[in-house]
């Protein structure tokens, strides 16, 4: 039924044009005289054009979109160019082109993604647009919508050219000064930059292969048996890799929390640290080993899309979490420290030898007595607490050593 209605809605436009042409001809034949024939010949070119335009295949236009800036940071600019090419010079009075999107953020700026062009006989057309202040996340551009009509709007045509393309807006990265953090081990105090050197003579187990793992670490005997790639795990010369945990509890400072976490991962990897990364929210995301740029890009891709969606109690999320249970050196990033987090970290990280907590705060904000009590409780359990504003991210590690 819908298809029949669609055909009728399109067909009645052609019928209207034919009616105008036939009516003007009949009027001229019966009325006679200069005026009636003048009206007929005046309408004739417009009605003929409308009929040819009705059958013009608008959908056969070739449309392409190119994104100029491949990597966009939070608050950055999206620059795109849309090019159109058609295989005939059939005159078109105008084209209205709009880049359609499923992103709620881009829908707010829909007017900036639209263009009006007096095309005429041109076979090629190019149009560029820019969207400023892009928000972090994954944005889908679904395709190009094209609209045009004849001179008087008797026949209007619209087509949609599917052109799906994803735009990833990554968190901003602060170039951090990475320096050693004081960590305590069983033998006493030792300066540890969290740079883990693996003893490759001592294999402790295997795990699933991840893109970016070294070829020399592949367990070929296991591959021969199971035909699936496994990577060797080695004994660490220090207590354990740096284990970064991000708190995704809803917060006004969540963007800053994501920025700090992404910056820590990049700065630590630059110093050749082997990292574990745990993202706690509505869905748990775990990255067991970030030891290459490819691993880092996967973690940053997660941070580009992540939302502050942790609604359930922290204890329920961490119950029986093996990744946290084996962590010895934890770096916890949060927008608001709570007693539940302090208890959960100390209770579930059974091998914990060092924990640093970065609490992100606004510039000029003063700590309440409750916050001071929480920080004191964390320090009493051997955890180092550092309150940071975005301006202090660059020197976050050196500030911990001084505190």
C-alpha positions in Angstrom: 0.0 0.0 0.0 2.8 2.4 0.9 4.5 1.7 -2.4 1.3 2.4 -4.3 0.9 5.7 -2.5 4.6 6.6 -3.2 4.1 5.9 -7.0 0.9 8.0 -7.0 2.6 10.9 -5.2 5.3 10.9 -7.8 3.0 10.3 -10.8 0.6 13.1 -10.0 3.4 15.6 -10.5 3.7 14.5 -14.1 -0.1 14.4 -14.5 -0.2 18.1 -13.3 2.4 19.2 -15.9 0.5 17.3 -18.7 -2.7 18.9 -17.6 -1.2 22.4 -17.9 0.2 21.6 -21.4 -3.1 20.1 -22.7 -5.2 22.8 -21.1 -3.2 25.6 -22.6 -3.3 23.9 -26.0 -7.0 23.3 -25.9 -7.5 26.9 -24.8 -5.5 28.2 -27.7 -7.3 25.9 -30.2 -10.8 27.0 -29.1 -10.1 30.6 -28.1 -7.7 31.4 -31.0 -6.0 34.8 -31.2 -2.5 36.0 -30.4 -2.9 36.0 -26.6 -4.1 32.4 -26.2 -1.3 31.1 -28.5 1.2 33.3 -26.7 0.2 31.7 -23.4 0.6 28.2 -24.9 4.0 28.8 -26.4 5.2 30.5 -23.2 4.2 27.5 -21.1 5.4 24.9 -23.6 9.2 25.1 -22.8 8.6 25.0 -19.1 6.3 22.0 -19.3 8.5 20.1 -21.7 11.5 20.7 -19.3 9.5 19.5 -16.4 8.6 16.3 -18.2 12.2 15.7 -19.1 13.3 16.5 -15.6 10.7 14.1 -14.2 12.5 11.2 -16.0 16.0 12.5 -15.2 17.9 9.8 -13.1 18.9 11.9 -10.1 20.1 8.8 -8.2 22.8 8.1 -10.8 24.9 11.0 -9.6 28.3 9.9 -8.2 28.9 11.4 -4.8 32.0 11.2 -2.6 33.0 12.6 0.8 36.5 13.1 2.1 37.4 14.0 5.7 40.5 16.3 5.7 41.6 15.8 9.3 41.8 12.1 10.1 42.3 12.5 13.9 40.1 15.0 15.7 40.6 15.9 19.3 37.8 16.8 21.7 36.7 20.4 20.9 38.5 20.2 17.5 37.2 20.9 14.0 35.7 18.5 11.5 36.5 19.5 7.9 34.8 17.6 5.1 34.5 18.0 1.3 31.6 16.6 -0.7 32.1 16.2 -4.5 29.4 15.4 -7.0 29.8 14.3 -10.6 27.1 13.4 -13.1 27.3 11.8 -16.5 25.2 14.4 -18.5 24.9 18.1 -18.9 21.2 18.2 -18.5 20.5 21.6 -17.0 19.4 21.7 -13.3 18.3 25.0 -11.8 19.6 24.2 -8.4 20.7 21.5 -6.0 20.2 21.4 -2.2 22.7 19.0 -0.7 22.9 18.0 2.9 25.1 15.5 4.8 22.8 13.3 6.9 23.9 12.0 10.2 22.7 9.8 13.1 24.7 11.7 15.6 22.7 13.8 18.1 25.6 16.2 18.4 25.9 16.8 14.6 22.1 17.1 14.2 22.3 20.2 16.3 24.5 21.7 13.6 22.6 20.4 10.6 22.4 23.8 8.9 26.2 23.9 8.7 26.1 20.6 6.8 23.9 21.9 4.0 24.7 23.6 0.7 22.6 25.4 -2.0 24.1 25.5 -5.5 22.8 27.0 -8.8 24.1 24.1 -11.0 23.0 24.9 -14.5 25.0 22.8 -17.1 27.9 22.0 -14.7 28.7 18.3 -14.5 31.0 18.6 -11.4 30.4 20.3 -8.1 32.4 20.4 -4.9 31.3 21.7 -1.5 33.1 22.0 1.8 31.9 22.5 5.3 33.4 22.8 8.8 32.0 21.8 12.2 33.7 23.4 15.1 33.7 22.3 18.8 33.3 18.6 18.0 32.5 16.6 21.1 34.4 13.4 22.0 32.7 10.3 20.7 31.9 8.3 17.6 29.7 10.1 15.0 28.2 8.4 12.0 27.7 10.3 8.7 25.1 8.2 6.9 24.9 9.7 3.4 24.1 12.6 1.2 20.6 13.8 0.5 20.0 15.7 -2.8 17.0 17.8 -3.6 16.1 19.8 -6.7 13.1 20.9 -8.7 12.1 22.6 -11.9 11.8 26.4 -12.1 8.3 26.7 -10.7 8.4 23.7 -8.3 5.9 21.7 -10.3 8.2 18.6 -10.1 10.4 18.1 -7.1 12.9 15.3 -6.8 14.8 13.9 -3.9 17.3 11.1 -3.6 19.6 9.7 -0.9 23.1 8.5 -1.7 24.3 6.1 1.1 27.8 7.1 2.1 28.4 5.7 5.6 31.5 7.1 7.3 32.5 7.1 11.0 34.1 10.1 12.6 36.0 9.4 15.8 36.7 12.4 18.1 39.4 11.3 20.5 40.1 12.7 24.0 42.7 15.4 24.1 46.2 14.3 25.1 48.3 16.3 27.6 52.0 16.0 27.0 53.0 14.7 30.5 56.3 14.8 32.2 56.7 11.2 33.2 59.0 10.6 36.2 59.4 7.7 38.7 56.9 7.2 41.4 57.9 5.9 44.8 56.5 2.5 45.4 57.0 0.0 48.3 57.9 -3.6 47.8 58.4 -6.5 50.1 62.1 -5.8 50.4 61.5 -2.1 51.3 61.2 1.2 49.4 62.3 1.3 45.8 62.0 3.9 43.1 59.8 2.6 40.3 59.0 4.4 37.0 56.6 1.6 36.3 58.8 0.5 33.5 58.5 -3.2 33.5 61.3 -5.4 32.1 60.1 -8.9 31.5 62.3 -11.9 32.2 61.8 -13.8 29.0 63.6 -16.9 30.4 60.7 -17.6 32.8 57.4 -18.4 31.1 54.5 -18.3 33.5 51.6 -19.0 31.1 49.9 -18.0 27.9 47.0 -15.7 26.9 45.1 -15.0 23.7 47.2 -13.3 21.0 46.5 -9.6 20.4 47.5 -7.5 17.4 50.8 -5.9 18.1 52.3 -8.7 20.2 55.8 -9.6 19.4 56.3 -12.5 17.1 59.0 -13.9 19.4 56.5 -14.2 22.2 54.0 -16.4 20.2 53.7 -19.9 21.7 54.2 -22.0 18.5 53.7 -25.4 20.2 50.2 -24.3 21.3 49.5 -23.0 17.8 50.5 -26.4 16.3 48.0 -28.2 18.6 45.0 -25.8 18.5 45.6 -23.7 15.3 44.9 -20.6 17.4 47.6 -18.0 18.3 48.6 -17.7 21.9 51.2 -15.3 23.5 53.6 -16.3 26.2 53.4 -14.5 29.5 56.7 -14.0 31.4 57.7 -13.4 35.0 58.2 -9.7 35.7 61.5 -8.6 37.3 59.5 -6.0 39.3 56.3 -6.7 41.2 53.8 -6.1 38.3 52.9 -3.9 35.4 51.3 -0.5 35.9 47.6 -1.1 36.2 45.5 1.9 35.2 41.8 2.0 36.4 39.3 4.7 35.2 36.2 5.4 37.3 33.2 6.0 35.0 30.8 7.2 37.7 28.7 10.2 36.4 30.6 13.4 37.0 30.8 17.0 35.7 34.5 16.4 35.3 34.3 13.2 33.3 35.8 14.7 30.2 38.9 15.8 32.2 39.1 12.3 33.7 39.2 10.7 30.2 41.8 13.2 29.1 44.0 12.4 32.1 43.6 8.7 31.6 44.5 8.9 27.9 47.5 11.0 28.6 48.8 8.6 31.3 48.6 5.6 28.9 50.5 7.5 26.2 53.1 8.9 28.5 53.7 5.5 30.2 54.0 3.6 26.9 56.5 6.2 25.7 58.7 5.1 28.6 58.3 1.5 27.4 56.1 0.5 30.3 53.8 -2.6 29.9 50.4 -1.5 31.0 47.1 -3.0 32.0 44.0 -0.9 31.6 40.6 -1.4 33.2 37.6 0.7 32.4 34.7 0.3 34.9 31.2 1.4 33.8 28.0 -0.2 32.7 30.2 -2.5 30.6 33.6 -3.6 31.8 36.4 -3.1 29.3 39.8 -4.7 30.1 43.0 -4.3 28.1 45.5 -6.8 29.6 48.6 -5.6 27.9 49.2 -2.2 26.2 52.8 -2.6 24.9 52.6 -1.2 21.4 51.2 1.7 19.5 48.5 -0.5 18.1 47.4 -1.6 21.6 47.4 2.1 22.6 45.2 3.0 19.7 42.7 0.4 20.8 42.6 1.9 24.3 42.2 5.4 23.0 39.4 4.3 20.7 37.6 2.9 23.7 38.2 6.2 25.6 36.9 8.1 22.6 33.5 6.4 22.9 33.3 5.8 26.6 30.5 7.4 28.7 30.1 8.0 32.4 27.6 5.3 32.9 28.5 3.5 36.1 25.3 3.3 38.0 25.6 0.1 40.0 27.5 -0.3 43.3 31.2 -0.5 43.0 31.4 -3.7 45.1 29.1 -5.5 42.6 31.3 -4.5 39.7 34.6 -5.7 41.2 33.3 -8.9 42.9 35.7 -11.7 41.8 37.5 -9.5 39.2 40.7 -11.5 38.5 42.4 -8.6 36.7 42.3 -6.3 39.8 43.1 -9.2 42.1 46.4 -9.7 40.5 47.4 -6.0 40.3 50.3 -4.8 42.4 50.7 -1.3 41.2 47.5 0.6 40.6 47.0 4.1 39.3 43.3 5.0 39.8 41.7 8.0 38.0 38.4 9.4 39.3 36.4 12.6 39.4 35.2 12.0 42.9 36.8 9.7 45.5 34.4 7.7 47.7 34.9 5.3 50.6 33.4 2.5 48.5 36.2 2.9 46.0 38.9 2.9 48.8 37.5 -0.2 50.4 37.1 -2.0 47.0 40.6 -1.3 45.8 42.2 -2.4 49.1 39.9 -5.4 49.5 40.0 -6.8 46.0 43.6 -6.0 45.0 45.1 -8.7 47.1 48.6 -8.3 45.8 48.6 -4.5 46.0 52.0 -3.0 46.9 51.4 0.5 45.6 48.4 2.6 44.7 48.2 6.2 43.4 44.9 8.0 43.2 44.4 10.9 40.9 41.3 12.9 41.8 40.4 15.5 39.1 39.0 18.8 40.4 38.1 22.2 39.1 40.5 25.0 39.3 39.9 27.1 42.4 37.6 24.5 44.1 38.2 24.0 47.8 38.1 20.5 49.3 35.3 19.9 51.8 36.0 18.3 55.2 34.4 15.1 53.9 36.9 15.0 51.0 39.8 15.6 53.3 38.6 12.8 55.6 38.4 10.4 52.5 41.9 11.4 51.4 43.3 10.8 54.9 41.6 7.4 55.0 43.2 6.4 51.7 46.6 7.5 52.8 46.1 5.5 56.0 45.9 2.4 53.8 49.1 3.2 52.0 47.5 5.0 49.0 49.0 8.2 47.6 46.2 10.7 46.8 46.8 13.7 44.5 44.1 16.3 43.6 44.7 17.6 40.1 43.3 20.4 38.0 43.6 20.2 34.2 46.4 22.8 34.4 48.4 20.4 36.6 48.1 17.3 34.3 51.5 17.9 32.7 53.3 17.6 36.0 51.0 15.0 37.6 53.7 12.4 38.3 56.3 14.9 39.6 53.7 16.4 41.9 53.0 13.0 43.4 56.6 12.5 44.3 56.7 15.9 46.1 53.4 15.2 48.1 
